Amino acid sequence: MRTLHAEENYSAKGLATDAAPERDRSGATCLERAAVALDVAGAAGLAGGFVRLRSDAALEQARAVDHAIRDDVTLPNSRVLGATLAHKDMFFRAGELTECGSRILAGHRPSQTATVLARLDAAGAVDLGALHMAEFAMSPTGFNAHLGHGRNAWSPDHVSGGSSSGSGVAVARGLAFAALGSDTGGSVRIPAAVNGVTGIKPTQHAVSTYGVMPLSPSLDCVGVLARTAADAAAVLDTIWGPDASDPHCLVSQARDFTRALAQPLSERDVVAVPEFDATAPISDEIRAAVARVTQALEASGATVRKVPLPDLREAGALATLMLGAEAASIHGPWLRERRDAYGEQVLRRLERGLLYPATRYVDALRLRAGYTQSFVDRYLEGAQALLLPTLPYAVPTIAETLDGDADEIERRFGDFSYWTRGINYLGLPAVAVPAGRTQNGLPTGVQLIGRAWREDTLLRLAHQLQQHTDWHLPSVDRLGPLDHAAMPAGLDTARLSVSQLAMDRKG
């Protein structure tokens, strides 16, 4: 297994990552496409989002898909068959390094495999490797004191978002069709927004977290980052379902989210949009992004209804309390025995969690259901989704997020996740979608919040929005040169969706 250290700014320029069964229009096999993705990811190093490649194992997975097709073996009825994927470095794979962006777990080789990885394996996906993340998933910007900062796919001077930093970068750079991440306070949605891709945080306890390093079990969600809502739906179709290994997983059956995408929007599709007054914690650029998406939804056929501005401060504070208490409990033995192995920012947050009174934690749990119902009644009554920003302001530089003393840095981290953190406390599903660019030339995004278990509605809204906009499509010239010498002759680097490639195969 190859460990990556390169720091140079490198781009795959949308490299044919949507590996599919058999050959694509260029004649490339799944094996050839996986090999190219691995070569480019290896050259890109951390700038491509990866910390570790599964080169031999990934090529074996790709070879197995090609052999099955050649030998006319019955293949899984899978929308991700042959797709090149990657995962945040906190998803366990038996016998393989899983270090969670930390020194504490350096060299850790778990004995179990995460349920979601096992399901993707069984569906014929190709797992390229492990992705950069904030230490133990505890930074919304992608900061990591041990591995170095996550670097935005569009500008190495800007933050990658976190804590699923490498997941957003790898998808934006075209190194993976999709990537798994986790979202405890915005850690899928924020990297999606700052890198210009789509990210879904499912309903709390909808997707198994077995074999995934916990941060705050009451808030943790396994999520997906992909270029489009349709691609995210294909992966969610695969990882969704009951899991006997995870007693907290509440779903009782599989779902077909892809099937729900095709229905065009109509006036019956109502999206609630807040009236942002002068007190709203967003910049003028983000207001403009919300307005762009609002207009695009109306142009797509949806009905927009104005609602009061949600105040997410209390929900965010309760989420912070729950996260702090639960994370401190999980890390208690390491805090006693290996305190110096933590980065300063992470240690500060964990030790604060040790000081929260048990009564406050119990209050946060007790108030949760009622708070969620009140939120749904007020903002989603008669609507399928609530449109909110994902970010409060344009993507900051890494230097900007580290300017000031420890208190100021932590306050800035809290501000950055204002629009996402409270949604985790509510336990509701959310889909983050690109919403154009700000004046610094970098992406920004919005999120659609829905009722529990209505991921199908949110993905359909996002998909139909993306049929009428191009914000989710990469401007490949911005991502720098691609080393074409690494590509087999004739390999088509144009982006093809898994669904399109599957249709080509059937045809």
N, C-alpha and C positions, 0 to 999 in steps of 0.2 A: 504494500500500500504506500503510495507516494505522498509525502508531506510537502506542502507548498510554502515558500517564503518570499517569492517575488513580490515587489511593491510597485512595479512600473505600471503606468496607465496604459492599458491594453484593451482592445475591443474585439469581440467576435463579429461585430457588425451584423447582428441578426442572423448568425450562422444557423442554417438548417437544423434547428434543434427539435423540430416536431417529428422526430424519427417515427416512422410508421412501419407496419409490417410490409414485407416484400420490398419492392423497389418504388421509389417516388418517380416523378416525371423525368428526372435526370438519369434514372437507372441505378441510383445508389441503394444499396441494401441497408438494412437496419444496422448491420455490423459496421459498414463503411461510415454511416452517419455518426454512430456512437464513437468511432475511432477519431473522427475529425473533432467532435465536441471535446473529447478528452485531450487531444493534442492542443487545441486552442485554450482550453481551461488551464492546462499545465503551463503554457506560456504566459497566460494572464496572471497566474498566481492570485494573491489576495485581491488584486484589482478586478478579478472576475468573480469574486465572492467566495471562492473555494478555500478551504483549509486542508482538505484531504481528498484525494481521488481514489476511487475503487477501480482502478484501471483494469486489472485482470478480471475481477468479478463482473464488471459492467460489460466488458467485451464478451464474456461467456454468456451473460443474459441475452445480449444482442444476437450472438451466434445461435443460441437456442431458438429464438424467434425465427430466424432465417431458415434453420434446419427444419423446423416444424412446417413452415410453409412449403419448402422444397419437397418434403416427404408427405405432404397432404395430411398432416396430423391435425386432428380436431383442436382448434385454438380456442382460448377463452373468448366469450362474447364480451369483449372489452373495448372501451373507447380509448384506453391508453396503451393498447397493445403496441409495443415497440417504441413508445415515447420515451425520450430521455428526460429523466427527472433528477432532482437532488433534494437534500434535506438539511435542515438546520442541525447543527452538531449537538443535539440533545435528544435525538431519536435513536434508541438503542438498536444495535444489530449484534446478535450473538457472536462473540469472539473478535469483534472489530472495535477499534478505538472509538470512544465517545467521550469527549472531554468537556463539553458544555462551555467552551470559551474560558476555561478556568485552569488554575494551577492545582486546585484541590483534587480534580479528577484527571490530572495528567497521567497518561498511561492506562486509563480505565478501560477494561474490556468486559462489557456486561455479558451475562449468561443468557439473556432473553432478547428477543427481537420485538420491536414495537408492532402492535397489531396493524397499524396503518401501513407500515413498510411491508409486512407479510402480505397484506391484501394487494398492494401494488405489485409485488413480486408475482403473486399468483395470477394477476391480470396481464402479465407479460410486459410490464414497464421495465426500463433500464435505469438503474440507480447509479448515477455518475459519482456521487460522493457526498461529503459533509461540507457544510457551508459556515462561513463566519457568523458569529453571533456575539452579542454583548455577554459579559461574564454572568453566567447563571440567569441570563435573560433579564437583566436588571438595568437596562438603559434604553430610552426611547430614541436616542440619536445614533446608536451603533458604537458608542464608546466602549473600548476594551483595553484595560491597562496592561494586559499581558500580550495580546496578539497585535495590538495597534488598532487604530480607528478603522471602522468600516468606511469605504470611500464611495461616494455617490457615483452611479453609473455614468452620469453626464458631466461630472466635474469632480476631480479627486480632492479639491479643496473644500468640498461641501460634505455634509453628513450623509450617510447612507440610510438613516432611519434605523430604528431598532425595536425590539431586540433581534428580529429576524433579518439582520442586515444583509448577510450574503444571499438570502433568498430573494430579496428585491433586486439586488445587483445582478445575480446570475440570470434571472428571467429578463431583465431589461437589456442586458448585453446579448441575449440570444443564446446563452450557453446551456439553457435548460428550457424545455417546453413548459414546465411548471416546477414549483418547489414547495415543499412542506415547511410551515413555520408554526409558531405558537403565538397566541394572543391572550395576554393576561391584563393588559391595559392599553392595547393598541399596537402590539408588536407584529401583527400582520398588516394592519391597515396603514400604519405610518410608513414603513418601508415601501409599500405599494405606492403611496402618494408621492413620496419624494423621488422615486425612480420611474414613475410614469407607467405603472402596470396595475393590474386588477388584483384585489385581495379579498377573500371572504373569511369572516369570523362567524362560524355557525352558532346556533343556539347553545347555551351552556349545557354540557354533558351530552351533546348530540353525536360527537365523534369520539371514539375510544382514545383515552390517553394512556392506555397500558403500554409500558416500555418507553415512556417519554419522561424525561427528568422534570419533576414538578417544581413550580415556583410558588403558586398559591392554588391548591386544588379546587377551591371554591370559585375561582375566577378563570383558571386555565382553559383554553380552547385550542385544539389543533385546527389550523387553518391552511389555506392554499393560496399561493401567489402564482399568477399566470398572466399572459399577455391580455387575454380577453375573458369576459364572463363565460363564454362558451367553453373555453379551455378549462377554466376553474370548475365549471359544472362537471366536465368529464372526469376530473380527478375526484371531486366530491362524490360523484356517483360510485366511485370505486372504494373509497375509504369509509363511506357511511354504512351503518348497520349495527345490530346488537353485537355485544362482545362479552362472552362469559368470563373473560379474564378481567374485565373492568366493571365492577358492580355499580359504579356511578353512571355508566353509559345508559341513557334512558330510552333510546330508540328501540322499537320492537321489530322493525322490518327495514329492508332496503328501500331506497327511493330512486326515481329516475328524474333527475333535475334537468338533464339535457332535453328530454321530451317536452318540457314546459316552455322552452325558450322561444319557439317559433311563432307563437300567437302574437300578432301585432298589438300595439297599445291602442286603447280607445278611451273615450271620455269616462268610461267606468273605472279606469285605472287612475286613482287619485293619489297624488303625492303631496304631502303636507310640507310647506316651506315656511320657515320662521320669518318673522318680520325683524330684521336685524336693526336694532336701534344703536345709539351712540355708545351704549354700555357694553355691547357685544365684544368679547375678546377675540376679535379678528381684525386683520389689516384690510385696507381698502382693496388690495389685490385679491384677497380671499373673498371679499364681498363680490368682486367682479366675477370670480370663478363660479361662485354659487349662482349668480345671475345668468351666466352663460349656460350652465347646466339646466337651470329652470326653463330658459327659453328653448333649449334643445328638447327637453321632455315635452313641452307643449307642442313643439313642431313634430314630435314623434307620435302625437295623438293623445297623450296623457292629459289629465286635468290637474291643474295646480291649485291648491287651496292654502291660503295664508293661515298661520297659527302663531300664537305667542312664542316668544323666544324662550326655549328651555333653559333653565338654570341648572347646570350640571355640577355646580360646586359641591353640593352636599353628596351627591352620588359619587363624585370623584374622591371626596374625602373618605367616604365609607369604604370605597375600593382600596384606597391607600392603607387604611387601617387593617382591612382583612389581609391584604398582601403582606404587609409588614409582620403581622402576628404569625401568619402561616409560614412565611419564608423563614422567620427566626426559629420557629419550631423545627422545621425540616433541617436547618443548618446548625441547630444547637450543638451537636457533638463536635462538628468541625470548628465552630466558633470557640469551643473550649480547648480544643487540642491543636488546631492549626490556624489560629487567628491571623498570623502574619502572611498566610498564603493568599489572602483575599486582596483585591484591589481596594484602594482607600475609599472610593465612592460606594462600592458594594458593601464593604464592611460597615460603613457609617449607617447605611439604610438597614442592614440586618440587625445591628446592635440597637438601633432605635426600636425595632420591632419587639425586642425583648422587654421593653419598658411599657408597652401598651397594657392597660388594665384588662383583665379578663372580662369584666362587665361591659366594657366598650365593644370588645370583639363580639360578645354575645348579642349586644344591642344591634350591631351591624347585621348579623345573621337574622335576627328576629324581625327587623324592619324591612328586610329585602323584598319579600313577596308583596307587601302592601305598597311599597314605593314603586315597584315595577308596575303593578296594576294601575296606580294613579297616573303614572307616566303614559301608559298605553291609552287610558281613557281620555287623557287631555290632548295628546298629540297625534294619536293614530285612530281616533274615533272617525269612522267613515273614510279612512285612508288606508292604502296598502303599504305606504312607506313614508318615512320622515327623512327629508333631505337635510344633512348637516355638513359643515366643513369636516375635513379630516385633520387639517393643520390650522393653527391660528395665524400663521404668517408664512412668508416665503421661506424656502429651504435655507437654513443658515449655514455659514461656513463652520468648519470644525473649530477654528480659532474663536469664533463668536460664542460657541457653546461652552468654552472652557475659560472664558474671561471672568475674573472675579474670584472671591473666596468660595469656600466649600458651600456655604449657605446659599450664596447667589447662584452657583452652578446647579444646586439641587432645585432651587426655585424655578430656574429656567427649564430644567427637565420637566417639572410639573406643569408649567405653562404649555410646553410642547405637546403634551398628551391630554390637554384639557378636554378636547372634543371626543376623545376615544375612551378614556379611562372609566368614565361613569357608565358607559354602555356595557362594560364588563360586569359592573355591579348589578345592572338590570338583567343581565343574562340573555339579552336579546340578540338576534342575528344581525349582521351588518355586512354590506358589500362596499368596499372602497373602489372607486373608479377614477381614472385620470380626468382632469378638467382643464387641460391646456397648460399654459406656462405663465410664469410671473416675469417681472421685468429683468430678473437676473438670468433669464433664459432656461430655467430649470422647471421641471414639472411640478404641478400641484394636483390636489384631488379633493373629491367630496365623498361622502358615504351615505348610503341608503340604509336606514334602520327599519326593521320590520317586526312584526309579531313573532313570538316564539314559534318555531317549527315551520316558518314560511320562507325558508331559503329559496324555494322554487319561485315565489313571487319576486323576491329581490333580484335573483339572477336573471329572470325574464326582463324586468325593468332595465337592469344594467345592459343586458344583451341588446335589447331594442334601442336603447340610447346609443350604443356603440355601432348600430347599423346606420345611424344618422349623423355620426361625428367621426373624427379621425384622431382624437386626442390619445387614443390607446395605441396608435400605430407609431412605430419608431421612426425618428428622423435619422437614418443610419449614418449620414454624413457627419453628424455631431459626435458619433462615438469613436471616431478615429479609424486608422487604416487596419485592414485585415491582411494577415500574412497568407496570401493565396497559395504560397508554396506548400502550406500544410494541408491543402485540400486535394482530394483525388480529382483527376481530370473529369470535367463534365458534371461535377456535383452542383446541384441547384441550390444556391444560397437564398433564393427567394423563400419567404415564409409560407408554409402550407399548413393548414390546420389538420389536426388528427382526423376530424370528421371528413374533411375533403379527401384526405389520403385514403381513408377507409372506403369511401365511395369509389375512388379510382380503382382500388383493389377489387372491389366487388364487380366493377364494370369490366 
